[in-house]
Amino acid sequence: MPYSFNALPWLRAFALALPLASLTACASPPAPETLFVASALTAPHSFTKGIEGPAVDGDGNIYAVNFARQQTIGKVTPDGQGEVFLTLPGASIANGIRFGSRGQMYLADYIEHTIYVVDPVTRAIAIHARDARMTQPNDIAITQDDVLYASDPNWKENTGRVWRIARDGTVTLALDTMGTANGIEVSPDGKILYVNESVQRNIWAYDIGADGALSGKRLFRRFDDFGMDGMRVDVDGNLYVTRYSKGTVVKLSPQGKLLREISVPGAKPSNISFGGPDGRTAYVTEVVQGRLLQFRVDRPGLEWQRGQERKVYPLAVPAIK
């Protein structure tokens, strides 16, 4: 008699499973992601040789200083399209950029001895702190509660200091009698401040006290050649350091061990930040070609993680004319 499909459950199961099995057999596993290989994000000379910063907002835009001309802050989309976000007043030229807990942008101005604060919505800019004792505030680190630490190198004397800027803008000398203080960063738990000395090629670690005072100076890492510039940590506390004039970025463990060295297309990487869709894209400012570079990493940056929790509020920042 003729066979009924319902009479052969094993045949029905085989027929139903066959297309899925065929598709599974033909499907290719996703290609592994390429990590730690740098490429250009923006065109050569889209920034001046004063390119520095950088910092990433909650929407993934990258900000760096001196886009197209000096005294500007550039805004670059994740696909590399740039524009002038704002122009600084007077003779001011910025260097370090960081975002605070409410989305506010802080800029270190090394000409006018100033830390500016910028409303990211209105682009209004105001003085957060100004102190003539500063030689030239350079890079800035920020704690989770918006306390800033600014490196202050004196390049002529090969010396430097670090200043603490409270949330109300009060400026206090935190470290004196250093070498050329440059890159600066706070550990994820907020308990350690890292500061490097570009000329002396040292990275120092300090304990941050409850009152913000620094103590317990210890050598975190020393290099035998080339200089250093900006630094950032990832969520695990690994420290990424730009090796100025060597054309690399190094990844150091929380214990100072060299984990990896990443070559970048340009001899003078000046600073680094994290962003991208998952916080695992490193953005590097490079001086020789005046452009932003990028490469993928294995773990998100700390500032990206905090940026996802950041809420942007109107800041009522009065614009400087």
C-alpha positions as CSV (number, residue, x, y, z in Angstrom):
1,M,0.0,0.0,0.0
2,P,1.2,3.6,-0.4
3,Y,3.3,5.0,2.4
4,S,1.8,7.8,4.5
5,F,4.2,10.6,5.6
6,N,2.5,10.5,9.0
7,A,3.2,6.8,9.2
8,L,7.0,7.3,9.1
9,P,7.8,9.7,11.9
10,W,11.6,9.0,11.5
11,L,11.4,10.0,7.8
12,R,9.5,13.1,8.6
13,A,12.1,14.1,11.3
14,F,14.9,13.4,8.8
15,A,13.2,15.6,6.1
16,L,12.6,18.4,8.5
17,A,16.1,18.3,9.9
18,L,17.8,18.0,6.5
19,P,17.7,21.7,5.5
20,L,18.9,22.9,8.9
21,A,21.7,20.3,8.8
22,S,22.7,21.4,5.3
23,L,22.7,25.1,6.3
24,T,24.8,24.3,9.4
25,A,27.3,22.4,7.4
26,C,27.6,25.2,4.8
27,A,27.8,28.1,7.2
28,S,31.2,29.6,7.9
29,P,32.2,30.7,11.4
30,P,32.7,34.4,11.8
31,A,36.2,35.6,11.0
32,P,38.2,36.5,14.1
33,E,38.6,40.2,14.7
34,T,41.9,41.8,14.0
35,L,43.2,43.5,17.2
36,F,46.1,45.9,17.8
37,V,46.6,46.9,14.2
38,A,46.5,50.6,13.6
39,S,45.1,52.5,10.7
40,A,44.2,56.1,9.9
41,L,40.7,57.5,10.8
42,T,41.1,61.0,9.4
43,A,43.0,62.4,6.4
44,P,46.6,63.5,6.8
45,H,46.9,67.1,8.1
46,S,43.2,67.4,8.9
47,F,44.7,68.6,12.2
48,T,47.7,70.8,12.8
49,K,50.9,69.4,14.4
50,G,49.4,70.6,17.7
51,I,46.9,67.7,17.6
52,E,46.3,66.4,21.1
53,G,43.3,65.4,23.4
54,P,41.6,63.1,22.6
55,A,38.3,62.3,24.3
56,V,35.1,60.5,23.3
57,D,31.5,61.6,24.1
58,G,28.5,59.3,24.9
59,D,27.5,59.2,21.2
60,G,31.0,58.0,20.1
61,N,32.3,61.3,18.6
62,I,36.0,61.9,19.1
63,Y,37.2,65.3,20.1
64,A,40.8,66.5,19.6
65,V,42.5,69.9,19.6
66,N,43.6,72.0,16.7
67,F,41.4,70.7,13.9
68,A,42.2,72.5,10.6
69,R,43.9,75.4,12.5
70,Q,45.3,76.2,16.0
71,Q,42.9,77.2,18.8
72,T,40.1,74.9,17.7
73,I,38.5,71.8,19.2
74,G,37.6,69.3,16.4
75,K,34.7,66.9,16.5
76,V,35.2,63.7,14.5
77,T,32.5,61.1,13.9
78,P,33.3,57.4,14.2
79,D,33.6,57.2,10.4
80,G,36.1,60.0,10.3
81,Q,34.1,63.0,9.3
82,G,35.4,66.1,11.1
83,E,34.3,69.7,11.9
84,V,35.3,72.6,14.1
85,F,33.3,72.1,17.3
86,L,34.5,75.4,18.9
87,T,37.2,78.0,18.8
88,L,38.9,79.0,22.0
89,P,38.9,82.7,23.1
90,G,41.8,85.0,23.1
91,A,45.2,83.4,22.7
92,S,44.2,80.1,24.3
93,I,45.4,76.8,22.8
94,A,44.2,73.5,24.4
95,N,46.0,70.3,25.0
96,G,44.3,67.7,27.2
97,I,40.5,67.0,27.0
98,R,38.3,65.0,29.4
99,F,34.6,64.6,30.0
100,G,33.0,64.9,33.4
101,S,30.1,63.0,35.0
102,R,27.4,65.3,33.6
103,G,28.9,65.4,30.1
104,Q,30.8,68.6,30.6
105,M,34.0,68.9,28.7
106,Y,37.2,70.1,30.4
107,L,40.1,71.6,28.4
108,A,43.6,72.3,29.6
109,D,44.8,75.6,28.0
110,Y,48.6,75.8,28.2
111,I,48.8,79.4,27.0
112,E,46.5,81.1,29.5
113,H,47.2,78.8,32.5
114,T,43.5,77.8,32.4
115,I,41.2,74.9,32.7
116,Y,38.0,75.6,30.7
117,V,34.7,73.9,31.1
118,V,32.4,73.6,28.0
119,D,28.7,72.8,27.8
120,P,28.5,70.0,25.2
121,V,25.0,71.1,24.0
122,T,25.3,74.9,23.7
123,R,29.1,74.9,23.2
124,A,29.3,77.7,25.7
125,I,32.8,77.9,27.3
126,A,33.7,79.3,30.8
127,I,36.8,79.4,33.0
128,H,36.7,76.5,35.5
129,A,40.1,77.3,37.0
130,R,42.9,79.8,36.2
131,D,46.2,80.1,38.1
132,A,49.2,82.1,37.1
133,R,51.4,79.6,39.2
134,M,50.9,77.0,36.4
135,T,53.6,76.9,33.8
136,Q,51.4,75.3,31.2
137,P,48.7,72.8,32.2
138,N,49.1,70.0,29.8
139,D,47.3,66.7,30.2
140,I,44.4,66.1,32.6
141,A,43.1,63.1,34.5
142,I,39.7,63.0,36.1
143,T,38.2,61.1,39.0
144,Q,34.7,59.6,39.1
145,D,33.6,62.7,41.1
146,D,35.0,65.2,38.7
147,V,38.2,66.2,40.6
148,L,41.0,67.0,38.0
149,Y,44.7,66.4,38.2
150,A,46.7,68.4,35.6
151,S,50.3,67.8,34.6
152,D,52.4,70.9,34.3
153,P,55.7,70.5,32.5
154,N,58.4,73.1,32.3
155,W,60.2,72.0,29.1
156,K,63.0,74.6,29.3
157,E,64.1,73.3,32.8
158,N,63.1,69.7,32.3
159,T,61.0,69.9,35.5
160,G,57.3,69.6,36.2
161,R,54.5,69.6,38.7
162,V,51.0,68.3,39.2
163,W,48.0,70.4,40.2
164,R,44.7,69.3,41.8
165,I,41.6,71.1,40.7
166,A,38.6,70.6,42.9
167,R,35.0,70.5,41.6
168,D,34.6,74.2,42.6
169,G,37.7,75.1,40.6
170,T,40.1,75.5,43.6
171,V,43.7,74.9,42.5
172,T,46.1,73.1,44.9
173,L,49.7,72.1,44.2
174,A,49.7,68.3,44.5
175,L,53.3,67.4,43.4
176,D,56.4,69.5,43.0
177,T,60.0,68.9,42.0
178,M,59.2,66.4,39.3
179,G,60.8,65.8,35.9
180,T,58.8,66.8,32.8
181,A,55.4,65.7,33.9
182,N,53.2,64.9,31.0
183,G,50.8,61.9,30.7
184,I,48.5,61.5,33.6
185,E,45.7,59.0,34.6
186,V,43.7,57.7,37.5
187,S,43.3,53.9,38.1
188,P,39.7,52.4,37.8
189,D,39.3,52.2,41.6
190,G,40.3,55.9,42.0
191,K,43.1,55.0,44.4
192,I,46.2,55.5,42.2
193,L,47.5,58.4,40.1
194,Y,49.9,57.6,37.3
195,V,52.2,60.4,36.0
196,N,54.9,60.1,33.4
197,E,58.0,62.2,32.9
198,S,58.7,62.5,29.1
199,V,62.4,63.4,29.3
200,Q,63.4,61.2,32.2
201,R,61.2,58.3,30.8
202,N,59.7,57.3,34.1
203,I,56.1,56.5,35.0
204,W,55.4,57.1,38.7
205,A,52.5,55.8,40.8
206,Y,51.0,57.7,43.8
207,D,48.3,56.8,46.3
208,I,45.4,59.2,46.3
209,G,44.2,60.0,49.8
210,A,40.6,60.6,50.9
211,D,41.4,64.4,50.7
212,G,42.9,64.1,47.3
213,A,46.5,64.4,48.5
214,L,49.2,62.2,46.9
215,S,51.6,60.0,48.7
216,G,53.6,56.7,48.5
217,K,55.6,57.6,45.4
218,R,56.9,54.5,43.6
219,L,58.4,53.8,40.2
220,F,55.8,52.0,38.0
221,R,57.8,51.7,34.8
222,R,60.9,53.1,33.3
223,F,61.9,53.0,29.6
224,D,65.5,53.1,28.3
225,D,64.7,55.0,25.1
226,F,62.3,57.4,23.5
227,G,59.8,59.6,25.3
228,M,56.2,59.2,26.5
229,D,53.1,61.3,26.2
230,G,49.4,60.6,27.0
231,M,48.1,57.7,28.9
232,R,44.7,56.0,29.5
233,V,43.5,52.9,31.4
234,D,41.1,50.2,30.4
235,V,38.5,48.7,32.6
236,D,40.9,46.1,34.0
237,G,43.4,48.8,35.0
238,N,45.9,48.1,32.2
239,L,47.7,51.4,31.2
240,Y,48.1,52.4,27.6
241,V,51.0,54.8,27.0
242,T,51.9,56.6,23.8
243,R,55.6,56.3,23.0
244,Y,56.4,59.7,21.4
245,S,59.1,59.5,18.7
246,K,59.1,55.7,18.7
247,G,55.8,55.4,16.9
248,T,54.2,52.9,19.2
249,V,51.7,52.5,22.0
250,V,52.5,50.2,24.9
251,K,50.0,48.3,27.1
252,L,51.2,47.8,30.7
253,S,49.6,45.6,33.3
254,P,48.5,47.2,36.7
255,Q,51.8,45.9,38.0
256,G,53.8,47.7,35.3
257,K,54.6,44.6,33.2
258,L,54.9,45.2,29.4
259,L,52.0,43.2,27.9
260,R,52.1,44.5,24.3
261,E,53.6,47.1,22.0
262,I,51.5,48.3,19.1
263,S,53.1,50.0,16.1
264,V,51.2,53.0,14.7
265,P,51.6,54.7,11.3
266,G,53.5,57.8,12.5
267,A,56.5,58.4,14.7
268,K,54.9,60.8,17.2
269,P,51.7,59.5,18.8
270,S,50.8,62.2,21.4
271,N,47.7,60.8,23.2
272,I,45.1,58.1,23.3
273,S,41.4,57.6,24.2
274,F,38.8,54.8,24.0
275,G,35.5,54.7,22.2
276,G,33.7,52.8,19.4
277,P,30.5,50.8,19.7
278,D,31.8,48.7,22.6
279,G,34.7,50.8,24.1
280,R,37.3,48.7,22.4
281,T,38.4,51.1,19.7
282,A,41.5,53.1,20.7
283,Y,41.9,56.5,19.1
284,V,45.4,58.0,18.9
285,T,46.5,61.5,18.0
286,E,49.5,61.5,15.8
287,V,51.7,64.7,15.3
288,V,53.7,64.1,12.1
289,Q,50.7,63.5,9.8
290,G,48.3,65.6,11.9
291,R,45.6,63.0,12.0
292,L,43.7,60.6,14.2
293,L,44.6,56.9,14.2
294,Q,42.5,53.9,15.4
295,F,43.0,50.3,16.4
296,R,40.8,47.7,18.1
297,V,41.7,46.3,21.6
298,D,40.6,43.4,23.7
299,R,38.9,45.2,26.6
300,P,36.9,48.4,26.9
301,G,38.5,51.7,28.0
302,L,37.5,52.9,31.5
303,E,36.4,56.4,30.2
304,W,34.1,54.7,27.6
305,Q,32.5,52.6,30.4
306,R,31.8,55.6,32.5
307,G,30.6,57.5,29.5
308,Q,27.8,55.0,29.1
309,E,26.6,56.0,32.6
310,R,27.0,59.7,31.9
311,K,23.9,61.9,31.8
312,V,24.2,65.2,29.9
313,Y,22.5,68.1,31.7
314,P,22.2,71.7,30.7
315,L,25.2,73.3,32.6
316,A,24.2,77.0,32.3
317,V,27.8,77.9,31.3
318,P,28.1,81.6,30.4
319,A,29.8,82.0,27.1
320,I,33.1,84.0,27.0
321,K,33.1,86.7,24.4
